[in-house]
Amino acid sequence: MINIALVGNPNSGKSSLFNALTGLQQKVGNFPGVTVDKKTGTSTIGEHLTANIIDLPGTYSLYPKRADEWVTYEVLMNPDPSTRPELVVLIADASNLKRNLLFCSQIIDLKIPLVIGLSMMDIARKKGIEIDIPGLERDLGVPVIPINPRKEKGLDKLRKAIEQTARHQYRAPSRDFIANAELASAPIAELKHQFPSISDYTAIHYLINYAHIDLEPSLRTAVESVRTQTPFNTTKVQAEEIMQRYARIKQVMANSVVETDPLQKALFTEHLDKILLHKRWGYVILLAVLFLLFQSIFWIAQYPMDAIQWGFAQLTGWLGNLLPVSWWSDLLLNGILAGLSGIMVFVPQIMILFGLITLLEDTGYMARISFLTDKLMRKVGMNGKSVMPLISGFACAVPAIMSTRNIENRKERLLTILVTPLMSCSARLPVYTILIALVIPRHYLLGFLSLQGLVMMGLYLLGVVFALTVSFVFKRLIKIRERSFFILELPVYRAPRWKNMFMTMWEKARIFLKDAGQVIMVISLILWALSSLGPGSGMARIKDHYAALEKTDTAHVDDYEKSKKSDLLAASYAGRLGKAIEPVIRPLGFDWKIGIALITSFAAREVFVGTMATLYSVGEDNSENQLTLQEKMDQARKENGQKVYTLGTGLSLMIFYVLAMQCMSTLAVVKRETRSWKWPLFQFVYMTGLAYFMSFIAFQIFG
């Protein structure tokens, strides 16, 4: 098996080719030391040749600027023969060939065996571009194969060219694309004298970026010695190289490419952009698209989510009747199965979210969203690429934070990560629903506008407003100085690829179950232990007390069983913790039972409803579960006889859930993405403090 690196400019069709070559034989991990995804897959190239294909992040040249471009650079420059790719397949966009040939010419001069896949030939023809493929092969000295990975055309020829190149029937050109040795003759000659196997162009890059490349000690020492002993001007060498490459590329284009006057032919994309990027209608259309995206996540996902919840409820009920009453059956039912249910129920939303996002990317509209919103995002410290992570946060903050990896600027990426959890995720929806039903009357304004619906919309808007406000404040407090560039290529509009969408949905679900699922599962088991165990002999005395009552009064056994569950929970570690924090949360209008729900919500916010059901002695297998729970909560009274859930308490609790960081899996992902506990701890502190302050104000006004 050989290693093949798949490279190319962004939007050149690289991912489509990777999916076409590897199918479902894919794995996703992280490149060592960075959080950029590494996609690898196996592919049968020929009868006796199998390849491990590495899909490297898109880049425009061998002078990287973003974290993902550095990954591509380091893989290609890696001097270790055991990990360096034996062959490179470069995907070049035929409709933008001049720009793509810069990166192509640089790889040619690295002397790594290269095969070029020429994509977007249909777009090139629509632009009136004609390419002499044999002539282009002669000028470049490497095989050039026209392909259409979306329709799987030209792949057999590409595999054959790869196999021939791997068997050395095609070799790297002996002559450089440009005269690299003349760019810095003395340093290059000295370095090649010590390491004859490297190319002239490789020597240049070692001299430029030796401090950032993982070189073996002897090579690093040699490069440092050459840099100190011979003059080498990095800026001058880079500038001269790029000028010479574009001069040579101009000759290649003149020899092999015929282009019509670009003003003579306007593509469908240009006509559509006049509408979708219009200074007024563009934003109206954008809001409509985002509204449909947001609503679809809930509309479509509701059915599989209900099915998953129903399935787990049936399984739990069946096992509850089958298994004996013991600690291990309680662990299985209320620990493991409850944890699995909390994980699996959000898989449909994550799959649907990323499926719809993939459709937007495939059609080319995603780039337009970033373009339209960049101006607003920059005012608060982010940029246009922050919009989709924020929108994704309405479903789940975990994949939303993971999707910030395409933001080049470190400060803008960090700000996006820090404010994304303020967007109301789907886990908050059950909390909003039950609290609104409790404290907001069913009134209609103007006869058709539901007051409860307006409050629900207001909670979501509140999260958005605070996300933008917090980002605006933090952009002045976080002292990361890095120039911000918003360079975005607007791809042509194309029909979506359904196969690619389903593959993405499957992959994102698998990553969520692996990364966040493990954290949620562990937290669920810990919370089960805290809710089931208590200090001293207090819980044993409660059990003995109710056992005696049940023997003497058999007519009220069910009532005693419900009261026993509530008392046991109050006496558990979780209950005692709720009592301990009650003085702190009392100014917000919360009692100790709400305190327990706040603690258990750290596993997942929707646990609030289940915790309340247990606390108010309501079974969870009843079809009227939610109605009964609302009635019980509505009847709940404090020790002084006042209602627990007043308008002030309800609004205070809703605002707390809008703003508080109550998701351990989100904190774990933030740690993974920032590679430090500093930022998740900061995020937890600022969000909890903000939630406490705003809830206090709400309770003082409406309580």
C-alpha positions, 0 to 999 in steps of 0.5 A, a space after each residue: 500500500 502506498 500513501 497518496 496526498 490529495 491536494 488542491 485549491 479550495 473549491 476545486 473538487 478535491 473532496 468530491 474526488 476523495 469521496 468518489 475514490 474512497 466511498 465509505 472506507 474513510 476515517 476522520 481524526 486529527 493531525 498530530 498537534 492540531 485540531 484540523 480534521 485528517 480525512 483518510 481512506 483506502 482505495 483500490 487503484 489497480 489489480 495489485 495496488 491499494 492506496 491510503 489516500 490523505 485528503 489534505 486541507 485546501 490551500 492556494 500555495 506552499 506559503 501557508 497562512 491558516 492552521 489547516 494550510 500549515 498541515 498541508 505544508 508540513 505533510 508535503 515538506 516532511 523529510 521522513 520517508 516513512 510518513 511522506 506521501 509517495 505520490 501527490 494527486 493535485 486537483 486543478 480547476 480548469 475554469 481557473 487554471 492560471 491560479 491553480 497552476 501556481 500551487 501545481 508548479 510548486 509541487 512539481 519543483 518539490 520533485 514528488 511524483 505528481 498526477 493532475 486531475 483537471 476538474 470543472 471542465 464543464 464550467 470551463 467550456 461554458 466560459 469558452 475555455 479550451 485546453 490542449 491536454 497533451 500540450 499542457 502535459 508536455 509543458 508541465 512534464 506530468 500526467 493531466 487527466 480530465 475528471 468529473 468526480 461528481 459524476 465519476 467520469 475520468 476516474 478509471 483514467 486517473 487510477 491508471 495514471 496513478 498506477 503508472 506513476 507509482 510504478 515509475 512509468 511517469 517520473 517527476 520532471 528532471 527540469 525545474 518549472 523555474 530556475 530555483 537554484 538561481 534564487 539563492 545560489 550560495 545557500 542552496 548549493 551549501 545545503 545540497 552539498 550536505 544533503 544531495 537528495 533534496 531538490 533546490 526548491 525543497 532547500 529554499 523552503 527549509 531555509 525559509 521555514 526551518 523553525 516551523 517544520 519538524 526536521 531531523 536534528 542533523 538537517 535542522 543543524 545544517 539549515 541553521 548553519 547555512 542561514 548564519 553563514 550565507 546571506 539569505 533574504 526570505 522576502 526577496 526570495 519569495 517575491 522573486 519566486 512568485 514573479 518567475 512562476 507567474 511569468 512561466 505560467 503565462 507562457 504555459 497558458 499561451 501555449 495550451 489554453 484558449 480563452 474567450 473574452 470574459 466580458 462576452 459571456 456571463 454565466 448563470 452564477 453571475 446572473 443569480 448573484 445579482 439577486 442573492 448578493 443584492 444590497 437589500 434583497 440579498 439580506 431578505 433572502 438570507 433571512 428566509 434561508 436561515 429561517 427555513 434552515 432553523 425550522 427544518 432542524 426542528 420540524 424534520 428531526 422531531 419525528 426520529 427524536 420522538 421515535 428514539 425517546 419512545 424506543 428507550 421508554 419502551 425498553 426501559 419499561 420492559 426491562 424494569 418489569 423484567 429485572 429484579 429491584 437492585 442497585 445494578 438494575 437501577 444503574 442500568 435503567 437510570 444510569 446507562 440507558 438514561 445516558 444513552 437516551 440523552 446521547 442518541 436523541 440529539 443524533 437526528 438534529 446533528 445529522 439533519 443540521 450537517 446534511 442541510 449545511 452540506 447542501 448549502 455548501 454544495 450549491 455554493 450558497 454557504 460562501 454567500 452567507 459569509 459574504 453577506 454577514 461579514 460586515 456585521 460580524 466584523 463590528 463585534 469582533 468576528 467575521 463572516 465565517 462565524 455565522 454558520 457556527 452560530 447558526 449551528 449552535 441552535 441545534 447543538 454547540 458541540 458540532 458548532 464549535 468544531 465547525 469554527 476550524 475554518 476561521 483563519 484568524 485566531 482571535 476571531 475563532 476564539 471569540 466565535 467559540 466563546 459566544 456560540 453556547 449563548 445560542 439557544 440549543 435544542 436541549 433548552 427547548 424542553 425547559 422553555 416549553 414547560 416554563 412558558 406553559 407554567 407562567 405565561 398565559 395563553 393569550 393572543 395579541 391581535 387575535 392571532 399572535 400567541 403570547 407564549 410563542 412570542 416569549 419563546 421567540 424572545 428567548 432565542 433572540 435574547 441569546 443572539 443579542 447577548 452573543 453579539 454583545 459579549 463578542 463586542 466586549 471581548 474583542 477589546 479584552 482579548 489581546 491577541 494581535 493578528 491581522 484579519 483577512 477575509 479572503 473568500 472565493 465565491 464558487 459557482 452554483 451547482 446541483 447538490 450531491 445527495 451521496 455526499 450529503 448522506 456521507 457527511 451526515 453519517 460521519 458527523 453523527 459518528 464523530 458526535 457519538 465518539 467525542 461528545 457521547 463519551 463525556 455525556 455517558 460518564 457524566 450521566 453515570 456520575 449524576 446517577 451515583 450522586 442521586 442514588 447514594 447519600 452520606 451516612 445512614 440517612 437514606 437507609 432510615 428513609 427506606 425503613 420509615 416508608 417500609 413500616 408505613 407501607 406495612 401498616 397502610 397498604 391502601 396508600 402504597 403508591 403514594 408512599 412510593 412516590 414520596 419515598 423517591 422524593 425524600 431519597 433524592 433530597 437525602 442523596 449527595 445531589 439533594 444535599 448539594 441542592 440544599 447547600 446552594 439554596 442560599 445562593 440561588 434564593 435571590 433568583 427565586 429558586 428553591 432547593 429542588 430547582 438547585 438540584 435541576 441546575 446541577 443535573 442539567 450539567 449533563 444535558 439541559 433537557 435533564 431539567 424536565 426529568 429531574 423535576 418529574 422525579 422531584 415532584 413524584 411523577 412517573 415518566 412512563 405515563 402518556 400524560 407525563 408532561 401535563 401532570 408534571 405541569 400541574 404538580 409544578 403549578 401546585 408547588 408551594 414554598 414553606 410560607 405558602 407562596 407559589 414556587 413558579 411565579 412569573 418572576 421565578 419562571 422568567 428568571 429561570 428561563 433567562 438563566 437557562 438562556 445564558 448559563 453554561 450548563 453543558 459539560 460536553 460543550 466545555 470538553 469540546 472547547 478544551 479540545 479545540 483551544 487545547 487548554 483548560 483556560 478558555 473553557 474555565 473562563 467561558 464557564 465563569 463568565 456565562 454563569 456570572 452573566 446568567 446569575 446577574 440577569 436572572 437576579 434583575 429579572 426576578 427583582 423586576 417581575 418577582 
